[in-house]
């Protein structure tokens, strides 16, 4: 086994779980820990931090109405921008993600998660909602141009004692760790994106070539017209 690198990779868990303890958060943390273990086996250190959306509910609501981002919410957004991977977890209500989870995604810049590896996690009181991660969550993150891993996780009460859940967690962690190790986000954003649009400031600014260009797309028709091109 190789020696872990000095700079740890960052995995951010975003959870809309509201109960204490929350099964949604427990499943997300289980995936996060397995991902860390796998990265450690590949010689990469990783750290996990958690954004608990219930603690941000007031600021999320204000931002949705007036467009002003509070300090704590901006801190959460900044953590997502710096993350090497995201584990997005929500309880399911009436065959859909929670309103809190969706409201949080609504206030994020459209460019914040471009090419960011994202694992999808959902829990519910019945297995009737098992398709929510793929049918409801995956399109949301596709719109944000994130890289959702192939394996999504779902757990109803009867799933926690099943060995198959552990198998799915390990499979999802393997996929997430592989993307984190590859550095895919920087490879894509530095090489393919020349301009970014930000609603709440440049919290999605990448490094490298795209960072030098900043938020202005110099290849746009408007910029060519302005410069006489």
KANORCOR-V566702 format. One record per residue. SS is DSSP state (A for helix, B for strand, O for the rest). BURIAL is b if it has 24 or more other ideal C-beta (glycine too) atoms within 12 Angstrom, else e. Layout:
BEGIN
ss & burial
SS & BURIAL
SS & BURIAL
END
This chain:
BEGIN
ss & burial
O & e
O & e
O & e
O & e
O & e
O & e
O & e
O & e
B & b
B & b
B & b
B & b
B & b
B & b
B & b
O & b
O & b
O & b
O & e
O & e
O & e
O & b
A & b
A & b
A & b
A & b
A & b
A & b
A & b
A & b
A & b
A & b
A & b
A & b
A & b
A & b
A & e
A & b
A & b
A & b
A & e
O & b
O & e
O & b
O & b
B & b
B & b
B & b
B & b
B & b
B & b
B & b
A & b
A & b
A & e
A & b
A & b
A & e
A & b
A & b
A & e
A & e
A & b
A & b
A & e
A & e
O & e
O & e
O & b
O & e
A & e
A & e
A & b
A & b
A & e
A & b
A & b
A & b
A & b
A & b
A & b
A & b
O & b
O & b
B & b
B & b
B & b
B & b
B & b
B & b
B & b
B & b
B & e
O & e
O & e
B & b
B & b
O & b
A & e
A & b
A & b
A & b
A & b
A & b
A & b
A & b
O & b
O & b
O & b
O & e
O & b
O & b
O & b
O & b
O & b
O & b
B & b
B & b
B & b
B & b
B & b
B & b
B & b
O & b
O & e
O & e
A & e
A & e
A & b
O & b
O & e
A & b
A & b
A & e
A & e
A & b
A & b
A & b
A & e
A & b
A & b
A & e
A & e
O & b
O & b
O & b
B & b
B & b
O & b
O & e
O & b
O & b
B & b
B & b
B & b
O & b
A & e
A & e
A & b
O & e
O & e
O & e
A & e
A & e
A & b
A & e
A & e
A & b
A & b
A & e
A & b
A & b
A & b
A & b
A & b
A & b
A & b
A & b
A & b
A & b
A & b
A & e
O & b
A & b
A & b
A & b
A & e
A & b
A & b
A & e
A & e
A & e
O & b
O & e
O & b
O & b
O & e
O & e
O & e
O & b
O & e
O & b
O & b
O & b
O & b
O & b
O & e
O & e
A & e
A & b
A & e
A & e
A & e
O & e
O & b
O & e
O & e
O & e
O & e
O & e
A & e
A & e
A & e
A & e
A & e
A & e
O & e
O & e
O & e
END
